[in-house]
């Protein structure tokens, strides 16, 4: 499966597009990984320290293990958030639910133009360790992915 994904990524024409698609694939694998809920005492101190430094005001959290990484989930302003770290304390990425109006206007124009009858049901903002942002907009039967400027990247059946 990984070889197939890498083959298709290499077939893309631009370096920027390859980067975005690879980020989406990695985010998908992280999301699809079966997360095991764990107690905070089972999380490496490097990870809890990194979380405390990055989010000093957040205390009501749930920890899970996703493969070899550690994820923390919490709610902020009634929206779900999750952040994933390597055991070393290095940030892997963050996902946050956003209100639909926070999607870039370019993305909303794309949805209206190409999916006239559809309404965006849910939206999220995914950020990797380097700060690259990918927006996801969910419509009926499909997830649409956009770069930080709202330019369309790809669609995936859901």
C-alpha positions in Angstrom: 0.0 0.0 0.0 2.8 2.4 0.9 4.6 1.7 -2.3 1.4 2.3 -4.3 0.9 5.7 -2.5 4.5 6.7 -3.1 4.2 5.7 -6.8 1.2 8.0 -7.2 2.8 10.8 -5.3 5.9 10.6 -7.6 3.6 10.8 -10.6 2.4 14.2 -9.6 4.0 17.1 -11.6 4.8 19.7 -9.1 6.9 19.5 -6.0 4.4 21.6 -4.1 1.5 19.3 -5.0 3.6 16.3 -4.0 4.2 17.9 -0.6 0.5 18.6 0.0 -0.6 15.1 -1.1 2.0 13.5 1.1 0.8 15.6 4.1 -2.8 14.5 3.4 -1.7 10.8 3.2 0.3 11.0 6.4 -2.7 12.8 8.2 -4.9 10.0 6.9 -2.7 7.3 8.2 -2.5 9.0 11.6 -6.3 9.4 11.6 -6.9 5.8 10.6 -4.5 4.4 13.1 -6.3 2.7 16.0 -5.8 4.9 19.0 -5.6 3.4 22.4 -6.6 5.5 25.3 -3.9 5.7 28.0 -3.3 7.3 31.3 -1.2 10.4 31.5 1.4 8.5 33.6 1.9 6.2 30.5 2.9 9.2 28.3 6.6 10.0 28.2 7.6 13.1 30.2 9.1 14.7 27.0 5.6 14.6 25.5 3.7 15.9 28.5 6.3 18.7 28.9 6.0 19.6 25.2 2.2 19.8 25.6 2.3 21.9 28.8 4.7 24.4 27.2 2.6 24.7 24.0 -0.8 24.7 25.7 -0.3 26.0 29.3 -4.0 26.8 29.9 -5.4 23.4 28.7 -5.9 20.8 31.5 -8.9 18.7 30.7 -7.4 16.3 28.1 -7.5 12.7 26.9 -4.3 10.9 26.0 -4.0 8.1 23.4 -1.3 6.2 21.7 -1.4 6.1 17.9 1.1 3.6 16.7 4.4 4.9 18.2 3.1 8.4 18.7 1.1 10.1 21.4 -2.0 12.2 20.9 -3.8 14.5 23.2 -7.5 15.5 22.6 -9.4 18.3 24.2 -12.1 20.8 23.5 -11.6 24.5 23.1 -14.6 26.8 22.6 -16.7 23.7 22.1 -14.6 22.5 19.1 -12.5 19.4 19.1 -8.7 19.6 19.0 -6.0 17.0 18.8 -2.2 17.3 18.8 0.2 14.4 18.0 3.8 14.1 19.2 6.6 11.6 18.8 7.9 10.0 22.0 10.9 12.4 21.8 8.5 15.3 22.3 8.8 16.5 18.7 5.5 17.8 17.2 4.0 15.6 14.5 0.9 17.7 13.8 -2.3 19.2 15.0 -5.9 18.9 13.9 -8.6 21.4 15.0 -12.3 21.5 14.2 -13.2 25.0 12.9 -16.4 26.8 12.2 -17.2 26.6 8.5 -16.9 30.4 8.2 -13.1 30.0 9.0 -12.5 28.1 5.8 -10.6 30.3 3.3 -13.0 32.2 1.0 -11.3 30.6 -2.0 -12.3 27.2 -0.7 -15.9 28.2 -0.2 -16.1 29.7 -3.7 -14.7 26.4 -5.1 -17.4 24.4 -3.2 -20.1 26.7 -4.4 -18.9 26.6 -8.0 -18.2 22.8 -8.2 -20.8 21.4 -5.8 -23.6 23.9 -6.2 -26.2 21.9 -4.2 -23.9 20.9 -1.5 -23.3 22.5 1.9 -20.2 22.1 3.9 -21.1 20.1 7.0 -17.9 20.1 8.9 -14.5 21.7 8.6 -11.0 21.2 10.1 -7.6 22.7 9.9 -4.6 20.3 9.9 -1.1 21.7 10.6 2.1 19.7 10.4 5.3 20.3 12.4 6.6 22.7 9.7 3.5 24.9 9.9 2.0 23.7 6.6 -1.8 24.0 6.8 -4.3 21.8 5.0 -8.0 22.5 5.3 -10.7 19.8 5.1 -14.3 20.5 4.2 -16.8 17.7 4.5 -19.8 17.6 2.1 -22.2 14.7 1.5 -20.1 11.6 0.7 -16.9 13.5 0.2 -14.0 15.3 1.9 -12.4 18.2 0.0 -8.9 19.3 0.8 -7.5 22.8 0.3 -4.1 24.4 0.9 -3.7 27.4 3.3 -4.8 29.8 0.6 -7.9 27.8 -0.1 -6.7 26.3 -3.4 -8.3 22.9 -4.1 -5.9 19.9 -3.6 -8.0 16.8 -3.9 -11.3 15.1 -2.9 -11.7 11.8 -1.1 -14.9 9.7 -0.8 -15.9 9.4 2.9 
